């Protein structure tokens, strides 16, 4: 069951771009490191992990994983998604 959460708004100002060495030091998991199978597997687990984190925080109620005939994977969740508008704090689009 999703928890009701009345914290700060999740919008474009919530996104913070890590720059320089902080990108690797603070979030090494988002640097996939490969465009081969290892990188694809890693990206799948990052996407799934983000969906699970959203659900645990009370912002998602369902996560679906589909394996297609061509062995591709699709993750669909009912989380908040990613704000895509202009981020004034970062001075760029998210």
C-alpha positions in Angstrom: 0.0 0.0 0.0 1.3 3.4 -0.9 2.1 5.7 2.0 0.6 9.2 1.9 3.5 11.7 1.9 3.1 15.4 2.4 6.7 16.5 1.9 8.1 19.1 -0.4 7.0 19.3 -4.0 8.6 17.1 -6.6 9.1 19.3 -9.6 11.9 20.7 -11.8 13.6 22.3 -8.9 14.0 18.8 -7.3 16.5 17.7 -10.0 20.1 18.4 -9.3 22.8 17.7 -11.9 26.0 16.3 -10.4 29.0 17.9 -12.1 32.6 17.0 -12.6 34.1 14.3 -10.2 30.9 14.3 -8.1 29.1 12.5 -11.0 31.2 9.5 -10.5 32.0 9.8 -6.7 28.4 10.3 -5.6 26.5 8.2 -8.1 28.8 5.6 -9.7 25.8 3.4 -10.5 24.5 5.7 -13.1 27.7 5.5 -15.1 27.0 2.3 -17.0 30.5 1.8 -18.3 29.5 -0.3 -21.3 27.3 -0.3 -24.3 27.4 -4.1 -24.3 25.4 -6.7 -22.3 27.0 -5.6 -18.9 25.9 -2.0 -19.4 22.4 -3.0 -20.5 22.0 -5.3 -17.5 23.3 -2.5 -15.2 20.9 0.1 -16.7 17.9 -2.3 -16.3 18.7 -2.8 -12.6 19.2 1.0 -12.1 15.7 1.6 -13.7 14.1 -1.1 -11.7 15.8 0.2 -8.5 14.5 3.7 -9.1 11.0 2.3 -9.5 11.3 0.3 -6.3 12.6 3.4 -4.4 9.6 5.4 -5.6 7.2 2.7 -4.5 8.9 2.4 -1.1 8.6 6.2 -0.6 4.9 6.0 -1.2 4.8 7.4 -4.7 4.1 4.3 -6.7 1.6 1.5 -6.6 2.7 -0.9 -9.3 5.8 -2.0 -11.1 5.6 -4.2 -14.3 8.5 -5.9 -16.0 7.9 -7.4 -19.4 10.2 -9.7 -21.3 9.6 -9.4 -25.1 10.1 -12.2 -27.6 13.3 -10.5 -28.8 14.6 -10.7 -25.2 14.3 -6.9 -24.7 13.0 -5.8 -21.3 10.4 -3.1 -20.5 9.8 -1.6 -17.0 6.6 0.3 -16.4 5.8 1.9 -13.0 3.1 4.1 -11.6 5.6 6.5 -9.9 6.0 10.3 -10.3 8.1 10.1 -13.4 10.9 12.6 -14.2 10.1 16.3 -14.4 11.1 17.5 -17.9 10.5 21.3 -17.7 13.1 24.0 -17.4 15.1 23.8 -14.1 15.8 27.4 -13.0 18.2 26.3 -10.3 20.4 24.3 -12.8 19.9 26.9 -15.6 18.9 24.2 -18.1 16.2 21.7 -19.2 16.0 18.5 -17.1 
